[in-house]
Amino acid sequence: MASMTMAVACDQNRQTSRSGPGAHEGSSGVEKLKQDAKDVVTATRAYLIQQKEQLEKTLGNKMTDFEKQLSDLKSKPARLGDQAKAEWSNTLAQLQQKKQVAAKKLEQLKNSTTDKWQDFKSGAEAAVADLEKGLKEAFARSKEEDKTGRQ
């Protein structure tokens, strides 16, 4: 009986030593890794939120500028002859459509989650770039018409 008690006591000591300081160091190392991973995810999410907000602001500012430019171009047909007015009306309609597409893409970007906003990023940027290109071409055409005195 005494030897059996000694064997049980020795076995308990072995189990205690396994779950003792060495075992706690391993679990605290795992806990530290888990915490580090959580910190990285948190920092990454904060960075992505910042990037999304910056892109929304940049594209939103461009859209505001484009609206002003479009308003300037809308006054152009009043100074033109009938054929030129028809051409400008067509140009303005195309620009208005591009503006609506860009606004829709920007809205999708704004409504997207931080996990999915990058899926909408390229579409919004492309739509804004298309509108910007159309406006530049229209202004260049307007300046050329002003130089040549086309009426």
Order of alpha helices (4+ residues) and beta strands (2+ residues): alpha-alpha-alpha-alpha
